[in-house]
Amino acid sequence: MSVISPKQAPSRSVVVDAMNNPALDWTRDPATRRRLVLASVATTVVVTGMLYSAATMLDAERPQANAWTMAAAVATMLGWMLLTGCLNASVRGAADPLVATLPGGHDEWQRRLYDQTYRRCYWPMLILLSLAILVLSIGDLPVIEALGVFLATFLLAVMAPLWTMAWTLPDDLREPGSE
C-alpha cells in the first residue's frame, strides 16, 4: 500500500468522484431513475419476504428449505445492493448521508436538496416506525414475525429518502452553470 502525497491526492473525496463518474450517466435520465426506483422497491419487498420466510422456516425446523431460501435471499440482496448503488449514483450521491459529511462532498445546491428530501421524509417515516414499534410492543406476534415486520419498516424508512429524491429530481442534479 503506497502513501499518496498531498500533491497527488484528489481535490475531492473518492466517493464524490465515484458518484460523478461519467460512466454512470445512463442512470441519470429521469425515466431510468424511476424504473430503478420501482425495481428497488420491488426488490426490497422480495428481500424482506425471503428473509421473513427463511426465519419462519428456521422456526419451523425445515433446514433444507431454509438453506435454499437463504441462498436465494443472499443472491437477491446482491441485486438489491446493485440497484441501491445505481440509484445513489443517479442522484450523484446527494441522498447519501456519508457523502454529505465528507469535506467537498456536496455543493450548496446538493446540500439544500439533501436537507429538503430528508425533511420531506422525516415525519412520515418517524410516524411509520413509531406505529410499527407500537404495534409490535402491544401485539401478540411471535418474535420472528415481529422482527420481520420491523425489518420491513426499517428498510422502508432507510430507503425512502433515496427513492423520493430519485423519483422527484429534474433531468440532472446539477444546476445550470454549476459545472
C-alpha positions as CSV (number, residue, x, y, z in Angstrom):
1,M,0.0,0.0,0.0
2,S,1.6,3.2,-1.1
3,V,1.1,6.6,0.5
4,I,-0.2,9.4,-1.7
5,S,1.5,12.7,-1.3
6,P,-0.8,15.8,-0.8
7,K,0.2,16.9,-4.4
8,Q,-1.1,13.6,-5.8
9,A,-4.3,13.5,-3.7
10,P,-7.6,14.3,-5.5
11,S,-9.1,17.6,-4.6
12,R,-12.4,15.9,-3.6
13,S,-13.2,12.7,-1.9
14,V,-13.0,9.3,-3.7
15,V,-16.7,8.7,-3.0
16,V,-17.7,12.0,-4.6
17,D,-15.5,11.3,-7.7
18,A,-17.1,7.8,-8.0
19,M,-20.6,9.3,-7.8
20,N,-19.8,11.9,-10.5
21,N,-18.3,9.2,-12.9
22,P,-19.5,9.8,-16.5
23,A,-19.8,6.1,-16.9
24,L,-22.9,6.3,-14.7
25,D,-24.6,8.9,-16.8
26,W,-27.1,6.3,-18.1
27,T,-28.7,6.2,-14.6
28,R,-29.3,10.0,-14.6
29,D,-32.2,10.1,-17.1
30,P,-35.5,10.7,-15.1
31,A,-37.2,7.7,-16.8
32,T,-34.3,5.4,-15.9
33,R,-34.2,6.7,-12.4
34,R,-37.9,6.0,-11.9
35,R,-37.5,2.5,-13.3
36,L,-34.6,2.0,-10.9
37,V,-36.8,3.2,-8.0
38,L,-39.6,0.8,-9.0
39,A,-37.1,-2.1,-9.3
40,S,-35.6,-1.2,-5.9
41,V,-39.0,-1.1,-4.2
42,A,-39.9,-4.5,-5.7
43,T,-36.5,-6.0,-4.7
44,T,-36.8,-4.6,-1.2
45,V,-40.2,-6.3,-0.8
46,V,-38.8,-9.6,-2.2
47,V,-35.7,-9.5,0.0
48,T,-37.8,-8.7,3.1
49,G,-40.2,-11.5,2.2
50,M,-37.4,-14.0,1.6
51,L,-35.8,-13.2,4.9
52,Y,-39.1,-13.4,6.7
53,S,-39.9,-16.8,5.1
54,A,-36.4,-18.1,5.9
55,A,-36.8,-17.1,9.5
56,T,-40.2,-18.8,9.7
57,M,-38.8,-22.0,8.2
58,L,-35.9,-21.8,10.7
59,D,-38.5,-21.5,13.4
60,A,-40.5,-24.5,11.9
61,E,-37.3,-26.6,11.8
62,R,-37.2,-27.1,8.0
63,P,-33.4,-26.7,7.5
64,Q,-33.2,-27.7,3.8
65,A,-35.9,-25.3,2.6
66,N,-34.4,-22.7,4.8
67,A,-30.9,-23.1,3.2
68,W,-32.4,-22.7,-0.3
69,T,-34.4,-19.7,0.8
70,M,-31.4,-18.1,2.5
71,A,-29.2,-18.7,-0.6
72,A,-31.9,-17.0,-2.8
73,A,-32.2,-14.2,-0.3
74,V,-28.5,-13.5,-0.4
75,A,-28.5,-13.6,-4.3
76,T,-31.5,-11.2,-4.3
77,M,-29.7,-8.9,-1.7
78,L,-26.8,-8.6,-4.1
79,G,-29.1,-7.3,-6.8
80,W,-30.7,-5.0,-4.2
81,M,-27.3,-3.6,-3.3
82,L,-26.5,-3.1,-7.0
83,L,-29.8,-1.3,-7.5
84,T,-29.2,0.9,-4.5
85,G,-25.8,1.8,-5.8
86,C,-27.2,2.7,-9.2
87,L,-29.9,4.8,-7.6
88,N,-27.3,6.6,-5.4
89,A,-25.1,7.2,-8.5
90,S,-28.2,8.5,-10.4
91,V,-28.5,11.3,-7.8
92,R,-24.7,11.8,-7.7
93,G,-24.7,10.6,-4.0
94,A,-26.9,13.5,-2.9
95,A,-29.1,11.3,-0.8
96,D,-26.2,9.5,0.9
97,P,-25.6,10.7,4.4
98,L,-21.9,9.7,4.2
99,V,-21.3,11.9,1.2
100,A,-23.0,14.8,2.9
101,T,-20.5,14.6,5.8
102,L,-17.3,14.4,3.6
103,P,-15.3,17.5,3.0
104,G,-16.2,18.7,-0.5
105,G,-19.0,16.1,-0.6
106,H,-21.9,18.3,-1.5
107,D,-22.0,21.7,-3.0
108,E,-24.6,24.2,-1.7
109,W,-27.3,23.1,-4.1
110,Q,-26.9,19.4,-3.3
111,R,-26.9,20.1,0.4
112,R,-30.1,22.1,0.1
113,L,-31.7,19.2,-1.9
114,Y,-30.4,16.7,0.6
115,D,-31.9,18.7,3.5
116,Q,-35.2,19.2,1.7
117,T,-35.6,15.5,0.9
118,Y,-34.8,14.3,4.4
119,R,-37.2,16.9,5.8
120,R,-39.9,15.7,3.5
121,C,-39.4,12.0,4.6
122,Y,-38.6,12.6,8.3
123,W,-42.1,12.8,9.8
124,P,-43.8,10.2,7.7
125,M,-41.0,7.7,8.4
126,L,-40.8,8.5,12.1
127,I,-44.6,8.0,12.4
128,L,-44.4,4.7,10.4
129,L,-41.5,3.4,12.6
130,S,-43.3,4.6,15.8
131,L,-46.5,2.8,14.7
132,A,-44.6,-0.4,13.9
133,I,-42.9,-0.3,17.3
134,L,-46.2,0.4,19.0
135,V,-48.0,-2.5,17.1
136,L,-45.1,-4.8,17.9
137,S,-45.0,-3.9,21.5
138,I,-48.7,-4.4,22.2
139,G,-49.3,-7.1,19.6
140,D,-49.1,-10.8,20.2
141,L,-46.7,-11.7,17.3
142,P,-44.0,-14.3,17.7
143,V,-40.5,-12.9,17.8
144,I,-39.6,-13.9,14.3
145,E,-42.7,-12.3,12.8
146,A,-42.2,-9.2,14.8
147,L,-38.6,-8.9,13.6
148,G,-39.8,-9.3,10.0
149,V,-42.3,-6.5,10.4
150,F,-39.7,-4.3,12.0
151,L,-37.0,-5.1,9.3
152,A,-39.5,-4.2,6.5
153,T,-40.4,-1.0,8.2
154,F,-36.8,-0.1,8.9
155,L,-35.8,-0.8,5.3
156,L,-38.6,1.4,4.1
157,A,-37.5,4.2,6.4
158,V,-33.9,4.0,5.3
159,M,-34.7,3.8,1.6
160,A,-37.5,6.4,1.4
161,P,-35.2,9.5,1.1
162,L,-33.2,7.9,-1.8
163,W,-36.4,6.8,-3.5
164,T,-38.0,10.2,-3.0
165,M,-35.0,12.1,-4.3
166,A,-34.6,9.8,-7.3
167,W,-38.3,9.9,-8.2
168,T,-38.7,13.7,-7.9
169,L,-35.4,15.0,-9.3
170,P,-35.3,17.1,-12.5
171,D,-33.3,16.0,-15.5
172,D,-29.9,16.2,-13.7
173,L,-28.7,17.0,-10.3
174,R,-26.5,19.8,-11.4
175,E,-27.9,23.3,-11.7
176,P,-27.2,25.0,-15.0
177,G,-23.8,26.7,-14.8
178,S,-22.6,24.8,-11.6
179,E,-20.0,22.8,-13.5
